[in-house]
Amino acid sequence: MIISVINHTETLSDEEVQRALRAINRQIREDFEPYWSLGAELRLEGRSQKQKKLNKKTDLADMRGSAVLYLWDKVKAKDALGYHERNHRGIPFGVVYTELSKELEESWTATLSHEALELIGDPEVNLLVMGPHPTEPGRDVFHWYEMCDAVQTETYEIDGIEVSNFVLPLYFTSSDERGGRNDFLGRRHGGKTLRSFGVNPGGYVGFYDPKKRDDVTFEGDDLAARRMKIKAQANGTRRSIRYRNKIDKAARSGRKKR
């Protein structure tokens, strides 16, 4: 899997981006793939246009992989989504906003790592895993297949570049495995490591609730709730687009019934 990275920012040089990609590619190859048996390579591609001219079609140099990650400065969801819909529709994608990373008080490289790992784990944003409801014991829901949300505030460094922690396959098991590890770093909070389908401080989980017939998020604490509020600004993210399409489809269906 080749993931094209297109730098639409005015603040990050290609040299800075290349340093980040080198570290994240190492993370994918040495840390992520040995556990998940899923790999990819991030590759910086050209940008044939400036931001002011994004209403035009791009050149082939802008996208040569099987998925794409965009780097943008400001949260301009309309521009980011419009760009993708005009040029790379149907291609799995992710978006990193440097402005949003600053507001979240995290390095843009950690955000990029987060998006890259989740793009590898669930390219089409359509995978769900049955597991326990976070606050209602005995009731199952369908959790989003996300690699980093539950540990989203935890990072580590590779070659001086900050990257995101991520969950391991045993995280998506219905019961805690004796001696098992549920996330890469395995940090202890209150003397305990991450539990299956649980969250670490600052983390959250999303799931489809059959009872409510809707998608729901559970924030583990006030920090997670604050981060979710900030992330909500980015309407051009992969999951928000999926939900928007679902809502639009439901609305069209409702109009037809009338």
Buried (B, 14 or more C-beta within 10 A) or exposed (E): BEBBBBBBBEEBEEEBBBBBBBBBBBBBEEBBBEBBEBEBEBBBBBBBBEBEEBEEEBEEEBBEBEBBBBBBBBBBBEBBBBBBEEBBEEBBBBBBBBBBBEBBEBBBBBBBBBBBBBBBBBBEBEEBBBBBBBEEEEEBBBBBBBBBBBBBBBBBEBEEBBBBBBBBEBBBBEEBEEEBBBBBBEBEEEEEBBEBBBBBBBBBBBBBBEEEEEBBBBBBBEBBBBBBEBBEBBBBBBBBBBBEEEEEEEEEEEEEEE
